[in-house]
Amino acid sequence: MTLAVERFDARPWSDEQLEPLFGGGFPEFISADQVVKEYIGRVREWFADLSIILLDAGDVPVAAGWGVPIRWSGDVGDLPAGYTDTLRRAVEGRDRADQPDTLVICGGVVARARTGQGVSAELITALRELASPAGWPQVIAPVRPTLNPRYYVIPDGLSTLHIDRDADLGTYTEPNVWMQHR
């Protein structure tokens, strides 16, 4: 499969072109995140020129992602804890006038692709998302318990939600990875 990468705002996109990517919207457990709601408006306004879309050989959109700039020390332990932390770091870094040195693409749709000629990538670490159970208000009700009462299946989730009520902590870990491109 040959894919082309283009800035999302490079041309207008019809609803018909984007429907397969965004028609269902984001799963409720993502859109219910109060921290994301706090930052997403500024992300869309300030970093629109960093969002990308991937096109197949027929010029059909097959994936998209929001790009946000962050400052990163190069140490694996300094990577954002996940999607929410990435948005927070980008917005707060801009507020502080930090000089970003790393572009993070938060993928909205997964597409299979091969690294291009002369491009290599190294797997650095997996992402981990943490949140208080109170931050999952629309998620807890429709969740179906698994055989283990601390793990829950979330509609449209890629993984399970682990709730530790004693620690007031919900842990949702998706199969996302950090890749360092050279």
SEPAGU-207637 format. One record per residue (C-alpha): x, y, z; residue number from 0; residue in three letters. Coordinates in steps of 0.25 Angstrom, whole numbers, plus 5000, padded with zeros to 4 digits. Each point is the difference from the previous one (the first is absolute). Layout:
% residues N
{X->X; Y->Y; Z->Z; k->NUM; r->ALA}
...
% end
This chain:
% residues 182
{X->5000; Y->5000; Z->5000; k->0; r->MET}
{X->5006; Y->5014; Z->4996; k->1; r->THR}
{X->4995; Y->5011; Z->5009; k->2; r->LEU}
{X->5002; Y->5015; Z->4999; k->3; r->ALA}
{X->5001; Y->5009; Z->5011; k->4; r->VAL}
{X->4993; Y->5014; Z->4999; k->5; r->GLU}
{X->4997; Y->5011; Z->5010; k->6; r->ARG}
{X->4985; Y->4999; Z->5003; k->7; r->PHE}
{X->4998; Y->5015; Z->4997; k->8; r->ASP}
{X->5007; Y->4999; Z->4986; k->9; r->ALA}
{X->4987; Y->4999; Z->4993; k->10; r->ARG}
{X->4985; Y->4999; Z->5003; k->11; r->PRO}
{X->4994; Y->4986; Z->5003; k->12; r->TRP}
{X->4986; Y->4996; Z->4998; k->13; r->SER}
{X->4991; Y->4993; Z->5010; k->14; r->ASP}
{X->5000; Y->4988; Z->4991; k->15; r->GLU}
{X->5015; Y->4999; Z->5000; k->16; r->GLN}
{X->5001; Y->5002; Z->5015; k->17; r->LEU}
{X->4988; Y->4991; Z->5004; k->18; r->GLU}
{X->5008; Y->4987; Z->5000; k->19; r->PRO}
{X->5010; Y->5006; Z->5010; k->20; r->LEU}
{X->4991; Y->5009; Z->5009; k->21; r->PHE}
{X->4986; Y->4995; Z->4998; k->22; r->GLY}
{X->4999; Y->4993; Z->5013; k->23; r->GLY}
{X->5007; Y->5011; Z->5008; k->24; r->GLY}
{X->5009; Y->4997; Z->5011; k->25; r->PHE}
{X->4995; Y->4989; Z->5010; k->26; r->PRO}
{X->4993; Y->5006; Z->5012; k->27; r->GLU}
{X->5011; Y->4996; Z->5010; k->28; r->PHE}
{X->5009; Y->5009; Z->4992; k->29; r->ILE}
{X->4991; Y->5012; Z->4998; k->30; r->SER}
{X->4996; Y->4999; Z->5015; k->31; r->ALA}
{X->5014; Y->5003; Z->5005; k->32; r->ASP}
{X->4999; Y->5014; Z->5007; k->33; r->GLN}
{X->5015; Y->5003; Z->4998; k->34; r->VAL}
{X->4999; Y->4998; Z->4985; k->35; r->VAL}
{X->4988; Y->5010; Z->5000; k->36; r->LYS}
{X->5008; Y->5010; Z->5007; k->37; r->GLU}
{X->5011; Y->5000; Z->4989; k->38; r->TYR}
{X->4994; Y->4995; Z->4987; k->39; r->ILE}
{X->4995; Y->5014; Z->4996; k->40; r->GLY}
{X->5014; Y->5006; Z->5001; k->41; r->ARG}
{X->5006; Y->4988; Z->4993; k->42; r->VAL}
{X->4991; Y->5001; Z->4988; k->43; r->ARG}
{X->5002; Y->5015; Z->5000; k->44; r->GLU}
{X->5015; Y->5001; Z->5002; k->45; r->TRP}
{X->5005; Y->4987; Z->4993; k->46; r->PHE}
{X->4991; Y->4999; Z->4988; k->47; r->ALA}
{X->5012; Y->5001; Z->4991; k->48; r->ASP}
{X->5006; Y->4987; Z->5006; k->49; r->LEU}
{X->4988; Y->4991; Z->4998; k->50; r->SER}
{X->5002; Y->4990; Z->4989; k->51; r->ILE}
{X->4992; Y->4990; Z->4991; k->52; r->ILE}
{X->5005; Y->4988; Z->4993; k->53; r->LEU}
{X->4995; Y->4997; Z->4986; k->54; r->LEU}
{X->5001; Y->4987; Z->4992; k->55; r->ASP}
{X->5004; Y->4999; Z->4986; k->56; r->ALA}
{X->4986; Y->5004; Z->4995; k->57; r->GLY}
{X->5000; Y->5013; Z->5009; k->58; r->ASP}
{X->4991; Y->4994; Z->5010; k->59; r->VAL}
{X->5002; Y->5004; Z->5014; k->60; r->PRO}
{X->5004; Y->4987; Z->5009; k->61; r->VAL}
{X->5005; Y->5007; Z->5013; k->62; r->ALA}
{X->5001; Y->5013; Z->5007; k->63; r->ALA}
{X->5007; Y->5005; Z->5012; k->64; r->GLY}
{X->5001; Y->5013; Z->5008; k->65; r->TRP}
{X->5015; Y->5005; Z->5001; k->66; r->GLY}
{X->5004; Y->5007; Z->5012; k->67; r->VAL}
{X->5014; Y->5006; Z->5004; k->68; r->PRO}
{X->5006; Y->4997; Z->5013; k->69; r->ILE}
{X->5014; Y->5002; Z->5007; k->70; r->ARG}
{X->5006; Y->4986; Z->5003; k->71; r->TRP}
{X->5013; Y->4997; Z->5007; k->72; r->SER}
{X->5003; Y->4988; Z->4992; k->73; r->GLY}
{X->4998; Y->4991; Z->5012; k->74; r->ASP}
{X->4990; Y->4989; Z->4999; k->75; r->VAL}
{X->4995; Y->5004; Z->5014; k->76; r->GLY}
{X->4997; Y->5014; Z->4996; k->77; r->ASP}
{X->4990; Y->4996; Z->4989; k->78; r->LEU}
{X->4986; Y->5004; Z->5002; k->79; r->PRO}
{X->4991; Y->4990; Z->5008; k->80; r->ALA}
{X->4990; Y->4999; Z->4988; k->81; r->GLY}
{X->4991; Y->5007; Z->4991; k->82; r->TYR}
{X->4994; Y->5010; Z->5011; k->83; r->THR}
{X->5014; Y->5003; Z->5006; k->84; r->ASP}
{X->5005; Y->5003; Z->4985; k->85; r->THR}
{X->4989; Y->5010; Z->4998; k->86; r->LEU}
{X->5003; Y->5006; Z->5014; k->87; r->ARG}
{X->5015; Y->5001; Z->4997; k->88; r->ARG}
{X->4998; Y->5006; Z->4987; k->89; r->ALA}
{X->4990; Y->5011; Z->5004; k->90; r->VAL}
{X->5008; Y->5003; Z->5013; k->91; r->GLU}
{X->5013; Y->5000; Z->4993; k->92; r->GLY}
{X->4995; Y->5011; Z->4990; k->93; r->ARG}
{X->4994; Y->5008; Z->5012; k->94; r->ASP}
{X->5014; Y->5000; Z->5006; k->95; r->ARG}
{X->5007; Y->5003; Z->4986; k->96; r->ALA}
{X->5008; Y->4987; Z->5001; k->97; r->ASP}
{X->5008; Y->4997; Z->4988; k->98; r->GLN}
{X->4994; Y->4987; Z->4995; k->99; r->PRO}
{X->5009; Y->4989; Z->4994; k->100; r->ASP}
{X->4991; Y->4988; Z->4998; k->101; r->THR}
{X->4987; Y->4998; Z->4991; k->102; r->LEU}
{X->4990; Y->4990; Z->5006; k->103; r->VAL}
{X->4990; Y->4995; Z->4991; k->104; r->ILE}
{X->4987; Y->4995; Z->5007; k->105; r->CYS}
{X->4994; Y->4991; Z->4990; k->106; r->GLY}
{X->4985; Y->4999; Z->4998; k->107; r->GLY}
{X->5000; Y->4988; Z->4991; k->108; r->VAL}
{X->5009; Y->4989; Z->4998; k->109; r->VAL}
{X->5006; Y->4997; Z->4986; k->110; r->ALA}
{X->5010; Y->4990; Z->4996; k->111; r->ARG}
{X->5013; Y->5006; Z->4994; k->112; r->ALA}
{X->5014; Y->4996; Z->4998; k->113; r->ARG}
{X->5011; Y->5010; Z->5003; k->114; r->THR}
{X->5005; Y->5007; Z->4988; k->115; r->GLY}
{X->5014; Y->4999; Z->4994; k->116; r->GLN}
{X->5010; Y->5006; Z->5008; k->117; r->GLY}
{X->4991; Y->5002; Z->5012; k->118; r->VAL}
{X->5001; Y->4991; Z->5013; k->119; r->SER}
{X->4993; Y->5000; Z->5013; k->120; r->ALA}
{X->5003; Y->4994; Z->5013; k->121; r->GLU}
{X->4990; Y->4995; Z->5010; k->122; r->LEU}
{X->5002; Y->5008; Z->5013; k->123; r->ILE}
{X->4989; Y->4997; Z->5010; k->124; r->THR}
{X->4985; Y->4997; Z->5001; k->125; r->ALA}
{X->4990; Y->5011; Z->5004; k->126; r->LEU}
{X->4993; Y->4999; Z->5013; k->127; r->ARG}
{X->4987; Y->5008; Z->5003; k->128; r->GLU}
{X->4996; Y->5003; Z->5015; k->129; r->LEU}
{X->4987; Y->5006; Z->5005; k->130; r->ALA}
{X->4992; Y->5001; Z->5013; k->131; r->SER}
{X->4987; Y->4991; Z->4998; k->132; r->PRO}
{X->4992; Y->5014; Z->5002; k->133; r->ALA}
{X->5006; Y->5004; Z->4987; k->134; r->GLY}
{X->4993; Y->4988; Z->4993; k->135; r->TRP}
{X->4985; Y->5004; Z->5003; k->136; r->PRO}
{X->4994; Y->4996; Z->4987; k->137; r->GLN}
{X->5009; Y->4987; Z->4999; k->138; r->VAL}
{X->4998; Y->4993; Z->5013; k->139; r->ILE}
{X->4985; Y->4998; Z->4998; k->140; r->ALA}
{X->5000; Y->4993; Z->4986; k->141; r->PRO}
{X->5012; Y->4992; Z->5004; k->142; r->VAL}
{X->4999; Y->4985; Z->5000; k->143; r->ARG}
{X->5008; Y->4993; Z->5011; k->144; r->PRO}
{X->5009; Y->4989; Z->4996; k->145; r->THR}
{X->5003; Y->4988; Z->5009; k->146; r->LEU}
{X->5009; Y->5009; Z->5008; k->147; r->ASN}
{X->4992; Y->5010; Z->5007; k->148; r->PRO}
{X->5011; Y->5011; Z->4999; k->149; r->ARG}
{X->5001; Y->4999; Z->4985; k->150; r->TYR}
{X->4989; Y->5005; Z->4991; k->151; r->TYR}
{X->4997; Y->4999; Z->4985; k->152; r->VAL}
{X->4997; Y->5014; Z->4994; k->153; r->ILE}
{X->4991; Y->5002; Z->4988; k->154; r->PRO}
{X->5010; Y->5004; Z->4988; k->155; r->ASP}
{X->5012; Y->4998; Z->5009; k->156; r->GLY}
{X->5013; Y->4994; Z->4995; k->157; r->LEU}
{X->5003; Y->4994; Z->5014; k->158; r->SER}
{X->4994; Y->4998; Z->5013; k->159; r->THR}
{X->4998; Y->5010; Z->5012; k->160; r->LEU}
{X->5006; Y->4997; Z->5013; k->161; r->HIS}
{X->4993; Y->5006; Z->5012; k->162; r->ILE}
{X->5006; Y->5001; Z->5013; k->163; r->ASP}
{X->4990; Y->5006; Z->5009; k->164; r->ARG}
{X->5008; Y->5000; Z->5013; k->165; r->ASP}
{X->5011; Y->5008; Z->4993; k->166; r->ALA}
{X->4989; Y->5008; Z->4992; k->167; r->ASP}
{X->5008; Y->4997; Z->4987; k->168; r->LEU}
{X->4995; Y->4995; Z->4987; k->169; r->GLY}
{X->5011; Y->4995; Z->4990; k->170; r->THR}
{X->4997; Y->4999; Z->4985; k->171; r->TYR}
{X->5012; Y->4995; Z->4992; k->172; r->THR}
{X->4998; Y->5000; Z->4985; k->173; r->GLU}
{X->5010; Y->4993; Z->4990; k->174; r->PRO}
{X->5007; Y->5013; Z->4996; k->175; r->ASN}
{X->5015; Y->5002; Z->4999; k->176; r->VAL}
{X->5010; Y->5011; Z->4999; k->177; r->TRP}
{X->5009; Y->4999; Z->4988; k->178; r->MET}
{X->5012; Y->5008; Z->4998; k->179; r->GLN}
{X->5002; Y->5003; Z->4985; k->180; r->HIS}
{X->5014; Y->5004; Z->4995; k->181; r->ARG}
% end
